Amino acid sequence: MRWERLQLQPIHQQLGAQRQQESNGPGKRWGHSCNSIKGGRFLYVFGGYGKDNCQTNQVHVFDTAMQSWSQPVIKGTPPTPRDSHSCTTVGDNLFVFGGTDGINPLKDLHILDTSSHTWISPTVRGEGPEAREGHSAALVGKRLFIFGGCGKSSNNDDDVYYNDLYILNTETYVWEQVAASGTPPSARDSHTCSSLKGKIIVIGGEDGRDYYLSDVHILDAETLVWKELNTTGQRLPPRAGHSTVAFGNNLLVFGGFTDAQNLYDDLYMLDVDTGVWTKVMTTGIGPSARFSVAGDCLDPQMGGVLVLIGGCDKSLEALDDMFFLYTGLTSVQDEGRLEKLPLRKQLKIKCQDQNLNSPVHDKALVRIDARTDLHQTVPTYAQPSREDLQLKHVQLHQGKKTFEAKVTESFAHGYTIETIIDGRPLRGILFANKPIIPQMANCNTRILKQVAVEHIQPGNSHGKETASHEPKTEAAVAPDLKNLASSDVSQLHEVQSSTIRSPKF
């Protein structure tokens, strides 16, 4: 798995009919929330404490295709500024519950409709949770589960830790307190709660006696029975204030703190099916030790890319950085749906999953990039061109391969491209260190031809990969090998400073 820190500039843009304001991002922030919307195309960051040494109720949006921040103008009455709240994605809506305004815990419910950028304060019925912060929330079907957290006693204003369980019907807005059976987790806050295969998984946290926990409890959302998961492997050290992101059968846990005021910058992975913990060794420069960081999965169906934003360091200073973790993992197909497919399709899906989960997957492009500066990047969501060009690739002599890629969108610093390699559709972004010239910026259906450099020769010590942007017609997509080898080399110097970053599957 590989970390990558993003350093981005704001882009003034128009999305739909509503104007977006330029934004440098949320700024320094901890106790905020980060939610993936529309299959990972957008990340919504709400609330938190930091920039002005106070709570906020601002909303910032990160566009993963343009790699830019904006601050949408939102209608309706916003929630009061807060941190340590829960924010749960329900379709295109974000359900915000509780938190603290810095003095008192809160118990209000607000909904942000991301399609219309409107705040909604629904009329709720039933007995809802007491005011609290540091609780957790997770969605199963149409039911929003709220567990634990810390509130205030009505008698003496002392802290009260909860291990109660509430369910909100997200269609009728009716609260219900649930008397679950089994052995529930102890009362706690600053834990995490994740939804996975119809189950709620609670990890770690801090209890009322200032003990830090690393236990794992599972609630069956149908039977409403708690059980503690017996875990093995490289077990997670006790912690609170960590971040947990679910992907496939796995939960990835990052950061947090302990009673010795030690902050973590480690990454652990739990296989929920087997109960095995693994301490993950990563490459790249990852986030520093921190707690109260917010994160989510960018593309739960395809990407295996996780994002972490902000947090609080050991000096109790808010942070404003942003990291992507390229996991190399793939989501697991829904078993019920898989069983209904024909055997041939079941076998094909199984083989695809095994291939993507194997160590070879990280080297899927080695045959064309083994000696190049090739890196993964965020999934691209550019719309395909209307021109349905057939994309082909040809194999040259050993160590050299070319493929055809279609430019689907141009932007200030490069292009988004589409291609097919080994029968797999790929999308990615071609970044150029030089500004895009106007005539190329206006062309959305060009064919991009890329030739990987063959074995490094003494005269080419860098082994850089370059590209030609000369327009090609469909008839010229697959020239004979002799002409290809001679004609393209003469054109490589036009964008020699470009770097191709590999698209996500």
C-alpha positions as CSV (number, residue, x, y, z in Angstrom):
1,M,0.0,0.0,0.0
2,R,1.3,3.5,-0.8
3,W,0.7,6.9,0.7
4,E,0.6,10.1,-1.4
5,R,0.2,13.6,0.0
6,L,-1.9,15.9,-2.2
7,Q,-0.9,19.5,-2.7
8,L,-3.6,21.2,-4.7
9,Q,-4.7,24.6,-5.9
10,P,-8.3,25.9,-6.0
11,I,-10.0,26.2,-9.3
12,H,-12.9,28.5,-9.9
13,Q,-15.6,26.4,-11.5
14,Q,-19.2,26.0,-12.3
15,L,-21.0,22.8,-11.3
16,G,-24.6,22.6,-12.6
17,A,-26.6,25.8,-12.2
18,Q,-25.0,26.7,-8.9
19,R,-21.9,28.8,-8.6
20,Q,-19.1,27.5,-6.5
21,Q,-16.7,29.7,-4.6
22,E,-13.0,29.3,-4.8
23,S,-11.5,27.5,-1.8
24,N,-8.1,26.4,-0.6
25,G,-9.9,23.6,1.2
26,P,-11.1,23.3,4.8
27,G,-7.9,24.5,6.3
28,K,-6.7,23.4,9.7
29,R,-9.4,21.1,11.1
30,W,-10.0,18.3,13.6
31,G,-13.2,16.7,14.8
32,H,-14.7,17.3,11.4
33,S,-16.3,14.7,9.0
34,C,-15.4,13.6,5.5
35,N,-17.9,11.8,3.3
36,S,-17.7,10.4,-0.2
37,I,-20.6,11.2,-2.6
38,K,-21.5,9.9,-6.0
39,G,-19.2,6.9,-6.1
40,G,-16.2,8.9,-4.9
41,R,-16.5,11.8,-7.4
42,F,-16.9,14.3,-4.5
43,L,-15.7,14.5,-0.9
44,Y,-17.8,16.7,1.5
45,V,-16.0,18.0,4.6
46,F,-18.3,19.5,7.3
47,G,-17.7,21.1,10.6
48,G,-14.8,20.6,13.0
49,Y,-12.5,22.8,15.1
50,G,-9.4,24.6,14.0
51,K,-8.8,27.4,11.6
52,D,-10.1,30.3,13.8
53,N,-9.7,28.3,17.0
54,C,-13.4,27.7,17.1
55,Q,-16.0,25.3,15.8
56,T,-17.3,25.8,12.2
57,N,-20.4,24.8,10.2
58,Q,-18.8,25.4,6.8
59,V,-19.0,22.8,4.0
60,H,-16.1,22.3,1.6
61,V,-16.2,20.0,-1.5
62,F,-13.3,18.2,-3.1
63,D,-13.7,17.2,-6.8
64,T,-11.6,14.1,-7.3
65,A,-11.6,14.5,-11.1
66,M,-10.5,18.2,-11.2
67,Q,-8.5,17.7,-8.0
68,S,-9.7,21.0,-6.6
69,W,-11.6,22.4,-3.6
70,S,-14.7,24.6,-3.7
71,Q,-17.0,26.0,-1.1
72,P,-20.6,25.7,-2.4
73,V,-23.3,28.3,-1.5
74,I,-25.8,26.2,0.5
75,K,-29.4,27.1,1.0
76,G,-31.5,26.5,4.1
77,T,-30.7,26.8,7.8
78,P,-27.3,25.2,8.5
79,P,-26.5,23.4,11.8
80,T,-24.8,25.4,14.5
81,P,-21.0,25.2,14.4
82,R,-19.8,21.9,15.9
83,D,-17.1,19.2,16.2
84,S,-17.1,15.6,17.2
85,H,-20.4,15.0,15.4
86,S,-21.4,12.1,13.2
87,C,-22.0,12.5,9.5
88,T,-23.4,9.6,7.5
89,T,-23.9,9.2,3.7
90,V,-27.5,8.2,2.8
91,G,-27.7,8.2,-1.0
92,D,-26.9,11.8,-2.0
93,N,-27.8,13.1,1.4
94,L,-25.6,13.6,4.5
95,F,-27.2,13.0,7.9
96,V,-25.5,15.1,10.6
97,F,-26.2,14.2,14.2
98,G,-25.0,15.6,17.6
99,G,-21.5,16.8,18.4
100,T,-20.5,19.7,20.6
101,D,-20.6,23.4,20.2
102,G,-17.6,23.7,22.4
103,I,-19.6,24.0,25.6
104,N,-22.6,21.7,25.4
105,P,-23.2,18.4,23.7
106,L,-25.9,18.5,21.0
107,K,-28.7,16.2,19.9
108,D,-30.1,17.8,16.7
109,L,-30.4,16.2,13.3
110,H,-29.7,17.9,10.0
111,I,-29.6,16.7,6.5
112,L,-27.5,18.1,3.6
113,D,-29.0,17.4,0.2
114,T,-25.9,17.4,-2.0
115,S,-27.9,17.4,-5.2
116,S,-29.5,20.8,-4.5
117,H,-27.0,22.0,-1.8
118,T,-29.8,22.6,0.7
119,W,-29.8,22.1,4.5
120,I,-32.9,20.4,5.8
121,S,-34.0,20.2,9.4
122,P,-36.5,17.3,9.5
123,T,-39.3,16.9,12.0
124,V,-38.3,13.7,13.9
125,R,-40.5,11.5,16.1
126,G,-39.8,9.0,18.8
127,E,-37.3,9.0,21.6
128,G,-33.9,10.0,20.2
129,P,-30.5,9.8,21.8
130,E,-29.4,12.1,24.6
131,A,-27.2,15.0,23.6
132,R,-23.7,13.6,23.0
133,E,-20.3,13.9,21.2
134,G,-17.7,11.4,20.2
135,H,-20.4,8.9,19.3
136,S,-20.5,6.8,16.1
137,A,-23.0,6.2,13.3
138,A,-23.3,3.6,10.6
139,L,-26.0,2.9,7.9
140,V,-27.5,-0.5,7.2
141,G,-30.2,-0.4,4.5
142,K,-32.4,2.5,5.4
143,R,-31.6,2.4,9.1
144,L,-29.1,4.8,10.7
145,F,-27.5,3.3,13.9
146,I,-26.1,5.6,16.6
147,F,-23.9,4.1,19.3
148,G,-22.1,5.3,22.4
149,G,-20.6,8.7,22.9
150,C,-20.2,11.1,25.9
151,G,-22.7,13.6,27.3
152,K,-23.5,15.6,30.4
153,S,-25.3,14.5,33.5
154,S,-28.5,16.6,34.1
155,N,-27.7,16.7,37.8
156,N,-24.1,17.8,38.2
157,D,-22.9,18.3,34.7
158,D,-20.4,15.5,35.0
159,D,-19.4,13.5,31.9
160,V,-21.6,10.5,31.1
161,Y,-20.4,7.7,28.8
162,Y,-23.0,5.8,26.8
163,N,-23.2,2.3,25.3
164,D,-26.9,2.6,24.3
165,L,-28.1,2.0,20.7
166,Y,-30.6,4.0,18.7
167,I,-31.9,3.5,15.2
168,L,-33.3,6.3,12.9
169,N,-35.5,5.3,10.0
170,T,-34.0,7.6,7.3
171,E,-37.3,7.7,5.4
172,T,-39.8,8.3,8.2
173,Y,-37.5,10.1,10.6
174,V,-38.6,8.0,13.5
175,W,-36.2,7.3,16.3
176,E,-36.2,4.0,18.2
177,Q,-34.1,3.0,21.2
178,V,-33.0,-0.6,20.7
179,A,-32.7,-3.2,23.5
180,A,-30.1,-5.4,21.8
181,S,-29.2,-8.8,23.3
182,G,-25.9,-10.4,23.8
183,T,-22.9,-8.6,25.4
184,P,-22.7,-5.0,24.2
185,P,-19.5,-3.0,24.1
186,S,-18.7,-1.1,27.3
187,A,-19.7,2.6,27.5
188,R,-17.2,4.7,25.5
189,D,-16.5,7.6,23.2
190,S,-14.0,8.4,20.5
191,H,-14.4,4.9,19.1
192,T,-15.3,4.0,15.5
193,C,-18.3,2.3,14.0
194,S,-18.5,0.8,10.6
195,S,-21.1,-1.0,8.5
196,L,-20.1,-4.2,6.7
197,K,-22.3,-6.9,5.2
198,G,-25.3,-6.1,7.3
199,K,-23.3,-5.8,10.5
200,I,-22.1,-2.9,12.7
201,I,-18.5,-3.2,13.9
202,V,-17.3,-1.1,16.8
203,I,-13.5,-0.7,17.4
204,G,-11.6,0.8,20.4
205,G,-12.3,4.1,22.1
206,E,-12.0,5.5,25.6
207,D,-14.2,4.5,28.5
208,G,-15.4,6.5,31.6
209,R,-12.3,5.3,33.6
210,D,-9.9,6.7,31.0
211,Y,-9.0,3.3,29.8
212,Y,-8.2,2.9,26.1
213,L,-9.6,0.0,24.3
214,S,-8.8,-2.1,21.2
215,D,-11.7,-4.6,21.4
216,V,-13.9,-5.4,18.4
217,H,-17.7,-5.9,18.8
218,I,-20.1,-6.8,16.1
219,L,-23.9,-6.2,16.0
220,D,-26.0,-8.2,13.7
221,A,-28.3,-5.5,12.3
222,E,-31.2,-8.0,11.7
223,T,-31.1,-10.0,14.9
224,L,-29.8,-7.1,17.0
225,V,-27.4,-9.4,18.9
226,W,-24.0,-8.1,20.1
227,K,-20.9,-10.4,20.2
228,E,-17.3,-9.7,20.7
229,L,-14.9,-10.8,18.0
230,N,-12.0,-12.9,19.1
231,T,-9.1,-11.5,17.1
232,T,-5.6,-12.9,16.3
233,G,-2.6,-11.8,14.4
234,Q,-0.8,-8.5,14.9
235,R,-3.4,-7.0,17.2
236,L,-4.3,-3.3,17.3
237,P,-2.8,-1.5,20.3
238,P,-5.5,0.3,22.5
239,R,-6.5,3.7,21.2
240,A,-9.1,6.3,20.8
241,G,-9.7,9.1,18.3
242,H,-8.6,6.9,15.4
243,S,-10.2,6.7,11.9
244,T,-11.6,3.5,10.5
245,V,-12.6,3.0,6.8
246,A,-14.3,-0.1,5.5
247,F,-13.4,-1.6,2.2
248,G,-14.4,-5.1,1.0
249,N,-14.0,-7.5,3.9
250,N,-11.5,-5.3,5.6
251,L,-11.4,-2.4,8.0
252,L,-8.4,-0.1,7.9
253,V,-7.6,1.7,11.1
254,F,-5.3,4.7,11.2
255,G,-3.9,6.9,14.0
256,G,-5.4,7.8,17.3
257,F,-4.0,8.4,20.8
258,T,-3.4,6.6,24.2
259,D,-3.5,7.6,27.8
260,A,0.3,8.3,27.7
261,Q,-0.5,11.1,25.2
262,N,1.2,9.0,22.5
263,L,-0.2,9.5,19.1
264,Y,-0.1,6.9,16.4
265,D,0.8,7.1,12.7
266,D,0.4,3.4,12.1
267,L,-2.0,1.5,9.9
268,Y,-3.7,-1.7,10.8
269,M,-6.1,-3.9,8.8
270,L,-8.8,-6.2,10.2
271,D,-10.2,-9.0,8.1
272,V,-13.7,-9.2,9.6
273,D,-14.4,-12.7,8.3
274,T,-11.3,-14.3,9.9
275,G,-10.7,-11.8,12.8
276,V,-7.1,-11.5,11.9
277,W,-5.3,-8.2,12.5
278,T,-2.4,-7.2,10.2
279,K,0.0,-4.2,10.7
280,V,0.3,-2.8,7.3
281,M,3.7,-1.8,5.9
282,T,3.3,1.1,3.5
283,T,5.5,3.0,1.1
284,G,5.6,6.8,0.4
285,I,5.4,9.6,3.0
286,G,2.3,9.1,5.0
287,P,0.4,11.3,7.5
288,S,2.2,12.2,10.8
289,A,0.9,10.9,14.1
290,R,-2.5,12.4,14.8
291,F,-6.1,11.9,16.1
292,S,-9.5,13.1,15.2
293,V,-8.7,12.7,11.5
294,A,-11.5,12.3,9.0
295,G,-11.5,9.8,6.2
296,D,-13.5,7.8,3.7
297,C,-13.2,5.5,0.7
298,L,-13.0,7.3,-2.6
299,D,-14.4,4.6,-4.9
300,P,-15.9,1.7,-3.0
301,Q,-16.8,-0.2,-6.1
302,M,-13.6,0.0,-8.0
303,G,-10.8,2.0,-6.6
304,G,-9.5,0.9,-3.3
305,V,-8.3,4.4,-2.7
306,L,-8.8,5.9,0.8
307,V,-8.5,9.6,1.8
308,L,-7.6,11.1,5.1
309,I,-7.9,14.8,5.9
310,G,-6.7,16.9,8.8
311,G,-6.6,15.9,12.4
312,C,-4.9,17.1,15.6
313,D,-1.2,16.6,16.5
314,K,0.6,16.1,19.8
315,S,0.9,19.8,20.4
316,L,-2.9,20.0,20.1
317,E,-2.6,21.9,16.9
318,A,-5.1,21.3,14.0
319,L,-3.6,20.0,10.7
320,D,-4.6,20.9,7.2
321,D,-3.0,18.2,5.1
322,M,-4.6,15.6,2.8
323,F,-3.4,12.1,2.0
324,F,-4.5,9.3,-0.3
325,L,-3.8,5.7,0.4
326,Y,-3.6,3.4,-2.6
327,T,-4.5,0.0,-1.1
328,G,-4.5,-2.3,-4.1
329,L,-7.6,-3.9,-2.7
330,T,-10.9,-4.6,-4.5
331,S,-14.4,-4.7,-3.2
332,V,-15.9,-8.1,-2.8
333,Q,-19.0,-8.9,-4.9
334,D,-22.3,-9.3,-3.1
335,E,-22.5,-13.0,-2.4
336,G,-26.2,-13.2,-2.8
337,R,-26.1,-11.5,-6.2
338,L,-23.2,-13.6,-7.3
339,E,-25.0,-16.9,-6.6
340,K,-27.7,-15.8,-9.0
341,L,-25.3,-15.3,-11.9
342,P,-24.5,-18.1,-14.4
343,L,-21.6,-20.2,-13.6
344,R,-19.4,-18.8,-16.3
345,K,-20.0,-15.2,-15.0
346,Q,-19.4,-16.3,-11.5
347,L,-16.1,-17.8,-12.5
348,K,-15.1,-14.7,-14.5
349,I,-15.8,-12.4,-11.5
350,K,-13.9,-14.7,-9.1
351,C,-10.9,-14.7,-11.4
352,Q,-11.0,-11.0,-11.7
353,D,-11.1,-10.6,-7.9
354,Q,-8.3,-13.0,-7.4
355,N,-6.2,-11.3,-10.0
356,L,-6.8,-7.8,-8.5
357,N,-6.1,-9.1,-5.0
358,S,-2.9,-10.9,-5.9
359,P,0.5,-9.3,-5.5
360,V,0.8,-9.2,-9.2
361,H,-1.9,-6.6,-9.3
362,D,0.4,-3.9,-8.0
363,K,2.6,-4.7,-11.1
364,A,-0.2,-4.9,-13.6
365,L,1.5,-2.2,-15.7
366,V,5.1,-3.4,-15.2
367,R,5.3,-4.6,-18.7
368,I,5.0,-1.0,-19.9
369,D,6.3,1.0,-17.0
370,A,9.0,-1.0,-15.3
371,R,11.6,1.7,-15.8
372,T,9.5,4.8,-15.9
373,D,8.3,7.3,-13.4
374,L,4.8,5.9,-13.2
375,H,2.5,6.5,-10.2
376,Q,-1.1,5.9,-9.4
377,T,-3.5,8.7,-9.0
378,V,-7.1,9.5,-8.2
379,P,-9.8,7.7,-10.3
380,T,-10.9,9.9,-13.2
381,Y,-14.5,10.6,-13.9
382,A,-14.4,12.3,-17.3
383,Q,-17.2,11.6,-19.6
384,P,-16.2,9.5,-22.7
385,S,-16.1,11.2,-26.1
386,R,-19.0,10.7,-28.4
387,E,-16.5,9.5,-31.0
388,D,-16.4,5.7,-30.4
389,L,-12.9,5.0,-31.5
390,Q,-11.6,1.5,-31.3
391,L,-8.5,1.3,-29.0
392,K,-5.8,-1.2,-29.8
393,H,-2.4,-2.0,-28.6
394,V,0.5,-3.8,-30.1
395,Q,3.5,-5.6,-28.6
396,L,6.9,-4.6,-29.8
397,H,10.2,-6.4,-29.1
398,Q,11.0,-7.3,-25.5
399,G,11.0,-4.3,-23.1
400,K,8.9,-2.1,-25.3
401,K,5.1,-1.7,-25.6
402,T,2.8,0.9,-27.0
403,F,-0.9,1.5,-26.5
404,E,-3.5,3.9,-27.9
405,A,-5.3,6.3,-25.5
406,K,-8.2,8.6,-26.2
407,V,-8.1,12.1,-24.7
408,T,-11.6,12.7,-23.2
409,E,-11.1,16.0,-21.4
410,S,-8.5,18.8,-21.3
411,F,-7.8,21.0,-18.2
412,A,-5.2,23.5,-17.2
413,H,-2.4,21.0,-16.3
414,G,-3.0,18.1,-18.6
415,Y,-5.6,15.7,-19.9
416,T,-7.9,12.9,-18.8
417,I,-7.4,9.8,-21.0
418,E,-9.0,6.4,-21.7
419,T,-7.4,3.3,-23.0
420,I,-7.6,-0.5,-23.0
421,I,-4.6,-2.6,-21.8
422,D,-4.8,-6.4,-21.7
423,G,-8.5,-6.2,-22.3
424,R,-9.0,-4.0,-19.3
425,P,-10.6,-0.5,-19.7
426,L,-8.4,2.1,-18.0
427,R,-8.9,5.7,-17.2
428,G,-6.2,8.2,-15.9
429,I,-4.8,11.6,-16.0
430,L,-1.8,12.8,-18.1
431,F,-0.1,15.7,-16.3
432,A,2.2,18.1,-18.2
433,N,4.8,20.3,-16.6
434,K,4.3,22.8,-19.4
435,P,1.1,24.7,-20.0
436,I,-1.3,23.2,-22.5
437,I,-1.3,25.1,-25.8
438,P,-4.7,26.5,-26.8
439,Q,-5.2,24.3,-29.9
440,M,-4.7,21.2,-27.9
441,A,-6.8,22.4,-25.0
442,N,-9.7,22.7,-27.4
443,C,-9.4,19.2,-28.7
444,N,-11.4,16.6,-26.7
445,T,-11.2,13.6,-29.1
446,R,-7.5,13.3,-29.9
447,I,-5.7,10.0,-29.8
448,L,-2.8,9.9,-27.4
449,K,0.0,7.6,-28.4
450,Q,2.4,6.5,-25.6
451,V,5.6,4.5,-26.1
452,A,7.3,3.1,-23.1
453,V,11.1,3.3,-23.1
454,E,12.9,-0.1,-23.7
455,H,15.7,-1.4,-21.5
456,I,17.8,1.5,-20.2
457,Q,20.8,2.2,-22.3
458,P,23.9,4.1,-21.3
459,G,22.8,7.0,-23.4
460,N,19.4,7.2,-21.7
461,S,20.1,6.9,-18.0
462,H,16.8,8.4,-16.9
463,G,14.6,6.0,-18.8
464,K,11.7,8.5,-18.8
465,E,8.4,7.8,-20.5
466,T,7.2,10.3,-23.0
467,A,4.2,10.8,-25.2
468,S,3.1,12.1,-28.5
469,H,0.0,14.2,-28.9
470,E,-0.2,14.2,-32.7
471,P,-3.8,13.7,-33.8
472,K,-4.5,10.2,-35.3
473,T,-7.4,9.0,-37.3
474,E,-9.1,5.7,-36.6
475,A,-7.5,4.2,-39.6
476,A,-4.1,5.1,-38.2
477,V,-4.6,3.6,-34.8
478,A,-2.6,0.4,-35.5
479,P,0.1,1.1,-38.0
480,D,2.6,-1.6,-38.8
481,L,5.4,-2.1,-36.3
482,K,8.2,-0.9,-38.5
483,N,6.5,2.5,-39.1
484,L,5.4,2.8,-35.5
485,A,8.9,2.3,-34.1
486,S,10.4,4.9,-36.5
487,S,7.7,7.6,-36.7
488,D,6.8,8.0,-33.0
489,V,10.3,8.4,-31.8
490,S,10.7,11.6,-33.8
491,Q,7.7,13.1,-32.1
492,L,8.5,12.2,-28.5
493,H,10.3,15.5,-27.6
494,E,7.1,17.6,-27.8
495,V,5.9,16.8,-24.3
496,Q,9.0,15.3,-22.8
497,S,8.2,16.8,-19.4
498,S,4.9,15.0,-19.1
499,T,4.4,12.2,-16.6
500,I,1.7,9.6,-17.0
501,R,0.1,8.4,-13.8
502,S,-1.6,5.1,-13.9
503,P,-5.3,5.0,-13.7
504,K,-7.3,3.0,-11.2
505,F,-9.2,-0.1,-12.2
